[in-house]
Amino acid sequence: MSASTDPAPDSSPTGPPAHDPAVGTFAHLIDGRLAGSDLDECTRALLRTAFQDDGPVRGRMPGAYLQSITVSGFRGIGRTARLPLTPGPGLTLVTGRNGSGKSSFAEAVEIALTGDNARWRGRSDIWRKSWRNLHHGQEPQVAVELRIDGDPEPATVLRTWHGDDVADSAAELDRPGHDPVPLQDLGWQEGLATYRPFLSYSELGQVIGGKPSEMYDAVASILGLEQLAATDKRLRELAREYEAPAKVAKAELPALLALLDSTDDPRARGAHTALSGRRPDLARVAELAAGTGAADEALLFDLRRRSTLAGPDTEAVATAVTRLREAIAWAEDLRGTSAEDALRRAELLARALAHHRAHPAAGACPVCGGAARLDEQWARDAAEQERRLRSEAELILTARGELEAAAQAVRDLAVPPPDWLPSEIAAAWDDWLRCRTVSDPAVLASVSENAARTAADAARVTRHEAAGRLAGHDDTWRDAARALAAWLDKAHAAEEVAPHLARVKAAQKWLKATHDEIRADRMLPIAEDAQRIWSHLRQQSNVTLGPVRLSGSATQRKVALDVTVDDIDAPALGVMSQGELHALALSLFLPRTFLPENPFRFLVIDDPVQSMDPAKVDGLARVLALLAEHRQVVVFTHDTRLPQALKYLRLPATVYTVDRRERSSVRVRSGDDPVKQALHDAKALARTRDLPGDVVTRVLPGLCRTALEAALLEPARRRLLGTGLSHDEIERRIAKAHKLTELASLALYGEFDRVGETMTDLTRAYGQQATDHIRWCNKGSHEAVPVDDVEDIIRRTADLAKAVRSL
């Protein structure tokens, strides 16, 4: 395409080098910052040592351009197909419908150089196992020709496969004047990861849709802060080394305190107290650990009496409970018998006699109220009857007496404990003592034996523990003293390295602040480039991108995006459309292309147009053209809007068209001009022998119309753009021009309904033959039309297309 005479955009996304990658320059920068810091000299020396020179980066890749991509048996490409490229700055557009094989070329470059493909990451195994072309029986291979700086001839990266897994491959570099070398031995992996010269539509989505830390890493990798990160790593390792004794001492302290708690020795209690403060008294602990004096007599006295503590006599309790249960059973057997009835009647008569004696004058019965019933004779008879009844009830009285005596015998066994009873068994003994207050014999029989056994067991455990502690008292302290001495060694080691650890912490704090400052400085030109790129891509968007900053560290690292919508702050990922998000991802990705230390002079972009509205496609075309002034930019797309935008904006680009035939035969041909392509297809039709006439009459007019449509679209878009219309409105107007004559009207007047004036003007300018030819093409796209001379029709179409393009 010819260069445009339109004014260039006000600013270019290029900028000054983001940083100087030389190690010496970076070290000099750190020395200067250290000299102006308030750190003590020891901490400065520590930082200088940590910031050691790792030497030159191994295998730094020299500058390189792409010269060609040759593919066979890979993805959508069967037999060998080659995409030629011009090694040097410039824009190359590779177009083709979906499934044509164009993306296979893009993926081939990436897999040739890296052995992997970002599009397949995170996908199922079928993606990684369906990479071989089904129509190609030979071993697949990909060859990428590179023009490396200083080499008179191109170098070739050749990757071949010998298995079904895409990872089962090997690649080597064949460079003029050198023996072939395995690609992995060259050490290019770091550069390929840092400056990654490939970008696909799926990656654009991952940049924005992934985790904040992943977006941060994608941007931060180009800032050259590896030495700061390496220094921070060394300081962290040194800090872990100095922290180790203190961590070990801290981790072992709870177990040591537990051991001291379990040691009944005054020295153990003293050591526990010395260790329990905020700052352990190590000197006191050392004195106690070295001591060998006798234990406290009060402690020994307590252990001795504990060793003699007697609990309830469980055998006596069991015997008493057995007696109680027998008495309960005897009394239960007599329940409801005549003896029990006689007792009740005797007791009733006794109460009546007592009432009569208390009230001799009252003759009426206190129960039924009958008169002259309770007299002296009644009293004599009642007394005699009571005597006889009580004699009859003697058996049940005996049983009741035995029941009360048996219950009391159980209660009497629950004697109070000594007043020094250990608190840990007081609850068990309290349960046994509560048996003294249980009045129900059955309940007493139920709970007393178990309560006595529990109290007895607690007393037995206490006796045994006290006896054991008495026997091993000195041995136990010796174990505690040895444990104290071992712990003290670790505590003293931690104490010795504490000043060194404090310096490391101060160095880490200084390095973090310095890292943030240098990161901000180096991010500034890249952020400015991102803003300038966004200013081109945001066409007609009300979203404004402010400063782009890197913030946080470790798991909290992220890219801070200041976005406003109509001058109102808003969260970027929440308010932007999919097209705007992809434009934003491009704005963040593309600045790395300009970094002078980027060895890749090329950039391969696959499908960047998706989700973009026409205005953003125009912006993308301008950005790609600006990139291409300094880099080799290769763009693969099936969207026709990008090549159209480049054409009507008159931006220079080389265009190739990829199409796929039977059995995955992929053809690459020049596609610079859609008019020429349509005429080329028409000529191919004319050269076809023995072609039926009805095919010519139906196909040729359509091809001629396609050529004229492509020719008219350029002036139509230029005219509409010149009126200041939005891209959406331009596309709507073009979509309304269903006929070729309406499209011509749009090209001449910017309105599709001035067909009459248009045809008159075209006749005046190019003759009646021109307008007749337009009508013939228009009609022929709907029905068969006569074709007299195929060559003449094609010639007339070419002449007319050339004329109308300059409208």
TAMO-V568426 format. One record per pair of residues at least 4 apart in sequence whose ideal C-beta (glycine too) atoms are under 6 Angstrom apart, sorted by the first residue. I is the first residue (numbers start at 1). J is the second residue. Records with the same first field share a line. If there is no record, write none. Layout:
I->J / J
This chain:
1->652 / 653
3->652
4->650 / 651
11->532
12->626
13->529 / 532 / 533 / 626
14->594
15->525 / 528 / 529
16->525
17->596
18->522 / 525 / 526 / 595
19->224 / 522
20->25
21->224 / 597
23->53
26->227
30->51
33->514
34->44
39->43 / 44 / 510
42->503
43->503 / 506 / 507
46->503 / 507
47->51 / 507
50->231 / 234 / 235
51->231
58->187
59->186 / 187 / 188
61->188 / 191 / 599
62->148 / 149
63->149 / 599 / 601
64->146 / 148
65->87 / 88 / 147 / 601 / 602 / 632
66->85 / 602
67->85 / 87 / 145 / 147 / 154
68->82 / 84 / 85 / 145
69->83 / 105 / 108 / 109 / 144
70->82 / 143
71->77 / 81 / 108 / 142
72->80 / 141
73->133 / 136 / 138 / 140
74->108 / 140 / 142
75->104
76->101 / 104
77->81 / 101 / 104 / 666
78->133 / 135 / 136 / 663 / 664 / 665
81->666
83->105 / 668
85->92
86->90
87->147
89->628 / 630 / 631 / 632
90->628
91->624 / 628 / 633 / 653
92->634 / 654
93->635 / 643 / 653 / 655
94->102 / 636 / 656
95->637 / 643 / 657 / 671
96->100 / 102 / 657 / 658 / 659
97->638
98->638
100->658 / 659 / 660
101->658 / 660 / 666
102->636 / 658
103->606 / 636
106->604 / 606 / 636
107->111 / 117
108->112 / 142
109->144 / 604
110->114 / 117 / 198
111->117
112->142 / 144 / 157 / 159
114->192
118->203
119->200 / 202
120->127 / 128
123->127
125->129
126->130
128->166
131->166
132->140
133->664
135->663 / 664
140->161
141->160
142->159
143->156 / 158
144->157
145->154 / 156
146->155
147->154
148->155
151->176
153->176
155->175
156->174
157->171 / 173
159->169 / 171
161->169
163->168
171->183
172->180 / 182 / 183
173->181 / 183
174->180
181->185
188->192
191->195 / 599
194->221
195->592 / 598 / 600
197->600 / 602 / 603
198->604
199->203 / 589 / 605
200->606
201->607 / 610
204->582 / 585
205->209
206->210
207->215 / 218 / 585
208->581 / 585
210->214
212->558
213->557
215->559
216->220 / 557 / 558 / 559
219->559 / 588
220->550
222->592
223->522
225->229
228->515
232->511
235->504 / 507 / 508
238->504
239->243 / 504
242->497 / 500 / 501
243->247
245->490 / 493 / 494
246->494
248->490
249->490 / 491 / 494
252->256 / 487
256->483 / 487
259->480 / 483
260->268 / 271 / 272 / 480
263->268 / 476 / 480
264->299 / 469
265->295 / 477
266->296
267->288 / 291
268->480
270->288
271->285 / 288 / 484
274->281 / 284 / 285
275->280
282->491
286->488
289->481 / 484 / 485
295->299 / 473
303->466 / 469 / 470
306->462 / 466
307->463 / 466 / 467
309->459 / 462 / 463
311->455 / 456 / 459
312->317 / 432 / 452 / 455 / 456
314->452 / 453 / 456
316->413
317->413 / 449 / 452
320->409 / 410 / 413
321->445 / 448 / 449
323->406
324->406 / 407 / 410 / 445
325->445
327->402 / 403 / 406
328->441 / 442
330->399
331->399 / 403
334->339 / 340 / 396 / 399
339->393 / 395 / 396
340->396
342->389 / 392 / 393
343->393 / 396
345->389
346->386 / 389 / 390 / 393
349->382 / 386
350->386
353->382
355->366
356->374 / 379
363->372 / 374
364->369 / 371
365->370 / 373
374->378
378->382
403->441
407->441 / 444
410->444 / 448
411->436
414->432 / 433 / 435 / 436
417->421 / 429
421->426
422->462
425->458 / 462
428->454 / 455 / 458
429->455
431->451
432->451 / 452 / 455
435->448 / 451
438->443 / 444
444->448
447->451
469->473
472->476
497->501
511->515
515->519
519->523 / 550
523->527 / 550
526->591
527->547 / 548
529->591
530->548 / 587 / 588 / 591
531->545
533->587 / 590 / 623
534->538 / 545 / 587
536->619 / 622 / 623
537->583 / 616 / 619
539->615 / 616 / 618 / 619
540->615 / 726
541->580
542->565 / 566
543->565 / 576 / 580
544->564
546->562
547->562
549->560
551->560
552->556 / 557 / 558
553->557
561->572
563->570 / 572
564->568 / 569
565->570 / 575
570->575
572->576
576->580 / 581
578->611
579->611 / 612 / 613 / 616
582->611
583->616
586->590
593->603 / 631
601->631 / 632
602->632
603->631 / 633
604->634
605->635
606->636
607->637
609->617 / 637 / 639 / 642
612->616 / 617
614->727 / 731
615->727
617->641 / 642 / 645
618->645
621->645 / 646 / 649 / 651
624->633
625->651
627->631 / 633
628->633
637->642
640->644
641->645
643->655
645->649
646->651 / 653
647->714
648->714 / 717 / 718
655->671 / 672
656->668 / 671
657->669 / 671
658->668
659->667
660->666
661->665
674->710
675->707 / 710 / 711 / 801
676->680
678->703 / 706 / 707
679->707 / 798
681->703
682->703 / 794
686->790
691->695
695->699
696->700 / 787
697->784 / 787
698->784
700->787
701->777 / 780 / 781 / 785
702->781
704->777 / 797
705->740 / 777 / 781
707->797 / 801
708->777 / 801
711->801 / 804 / 805
712->716 / 743 / 744 / 747 / 804
714->805
715->747 / 807
716->746 / 747
717->721
719->750
720->725 / 730 / 750
725->729 / 730
736->752
737->742 / 743 / 746 / 752
739->778
740->774 / 777 / 778
741->755
742->752
744->758
745->749 / 752 / 754 / 755 / 758
746->752
747->807
748->758
749->754
754->758
759->771
762->766 / 770 / 771
763->768 / 771
766->770 / 803
768->772
770->800
773->796
776->780
779->785
780->785
